Amino acid sequence: MRFRLAAHLGLRFAFADFFGRAERDFGPKVSQLYRDQFKPSDFLDQPVSNVTLQVFCAPTDEEAQVIASSARLLTVRRRIGYPDPRILPPEESMATLAKPDMQVRAEAFTSHMIVGSPERVVEGVLAAAQRYGTTDIGISGNTFNFADRVRSYELIADAFNLRRSPAPVAH
C-alpha cells in the first residue's frame, strides 16, 4: 500500500476519500497506520497527511441534496457497473435515486459525502479532519451545473472564512 511506502520513506501521504471506494472508517485507519509507521527522513521530521473529501454545499440542506444528487447517482452507477460515465441533471438523478433499490445503494455507496448547508458542512469537514487526524483538507464536489459547483466552493470558503480579497490589478 502507498501509505506504507510514504511512511517508510518519510514522505507526505494523501488519501482520496472522495473516491468513496471503501468503508467509512477505512481512510482514517490507513492514515493512522501511516502516522504509526512513519520514519523521519531528510524531507520530514514528522508525518504530514492530507485528505480530500467530497463536499456539496448550498444555502439549505435541501438544495445541497439536489446538487449532490448527480454525483450520488454517478457513484452508484459506477459501483454497480453501469457503463455510461455521464453526470446527469439533478431532476433526473433525484427521480432515479428515489427508487427503493437505488436509495439503499446510494446510502451504502455515498455515505462518505458531506452534503448540506454551510453549518452542516463545517460540522462534517471538522469531524472528518478529526477522524483523519489532519488539518490539511482538500475539497472536491462535481456537480451537473458548473455554477452550482462554484457556489458550493464559495459557501464553503465563506463558512471557513477563507475568502481572499482579489489581487490588485497592476496598472
N, C-alpha and C positions, 0 to 999 in steps of 0.2 A: 504494500500500500504506500501511496505517496507521503502520507503523514510520517511514516517511519523513516523514509529517506530524508525528508526535511528535518526531522528531529535528530537523526544520526549526523547529518552534515551541518547542523546548527544554522538552518535557514528558516525563513518565514514560511508559514503554512496558511493556505486559504482553502475554505470549504464553501462549495457552491450549494447552499441549502435550497436555492431557487430551482434547482433541478427537480427536487421533490421525489427522488427515486428511492428513498429509504424511510424507515420508520422515523417518527418524530424525534426520538432520542438518539438516533444513530450519529448524527453530526456532533452533538455535544460530547458523546462518548469518544469519538475519534479525536476531537480537539483536546480532551483531557489526556488521552493517550499520548498525543504529540507533546503536551506540556510535561508529562511524566517522563518521557523518554528523551527529552531534549538534551543535547550535549552542546555546551558553549563552543563557539568557533571564532575565527578571525572576523566573521561577519556579525555575529550577535552574541551577547553575553547571556541573554535570557530569551525564552520563547516569545515570539510575536505571531499572533494569528489574526486572521480576518475571516468574516463570514458575510456572504451576500445572500440577502433574503428577498423573497418575492412579496412585494408590498403594493397594495392598492388603496388609495386614499381619496375620499370625496367629502364634500361638506356634511353628508349624513351617512350613517351605516347602510341605509337602503341604497343610496346612489352608488356607494362603493361596491356593494354586492352586484349591482348591474354592470359596472365597468369591469369588474373582475370575472364576470361570467364567461367571457370569451376565452380568457386564459384557463379558467377551470375546465371548460369543455375541451379545449385543445389538449390539456394534460390528460384528461380521462381518455380521450380518443387515442392518444399516443400509447397510453398504458394498455389499452385493450387491443392494440394492433391495427387500428383504423389507418389506412394508408394516406388519407387526404391531409396535408400539412397546413391547410388554410386556417387562419383565425377568423371565426365567424362573427357577424354582428351580435351585439348584446341581446336583441329581441329574439333572434333565432337560438342563441345559446341558452337564454333563460328558459325558453319553451322546452328545449331538449333536456336541460338539467332538471326540469320539473317532473320528468317521468320517474316513477319509483325506483327502477333499477339504476337509473343514472344518478339519482340522489345518493344512493348507497355508495356507488363508485366515487362520486365527486367527494364525498366526505372522507372516504378512505385514501384517495389519491391526492387531495389538495389541502389536507389539514395543516400543512406547513405554511400555507399562505397567510399573510397578515392583511386583513381586509376591514376597512371601517372608516369612521370619522377621524379627524386628526387626533382627538383624545384617545380613541381606541388604538390607533396606530402607534402612538407614543408608548402606550402600555405594552403593546405586542412587541415592538422593537426592543424596548428596555428589558422585557422578560427574555427575549431571545439572546440579547447581549449577555445577560446573566447566565443563561443556560450554557452558552458557548465560552464564557469566561474571557470575553474580549470587549473592547470599546471600539474596535475598528470594524465598522459595519458598512457594507455596500447594499444598495437597493436596486432591485430590478422589478419591472412591472409592465409587461407587454399587454397593451390594450388594443382593441379594434380601431378606435379613433385616436389618432396621434394627439389631438387636443386634450383628450381625457388623460393620457399619459403625462403630458406636460403639466396639466393642472394637478394631477396626483403628486408629482415631484415637487411642485410649488407648495402645495399644502403640507407635505412632509417637511420641506425646508423651513417653512414658517413655524410649524409645530415644534421643531427643534431649534428655532431661532438661528438658522444657518444662512439666511439670505445675505448676500453681499450687495453693497452699493455698486452700480455699474462703474466700470473703469472710466476715468475721464478721457475724453476724446482729445487727441493731440491736434493742435492747430498749426 
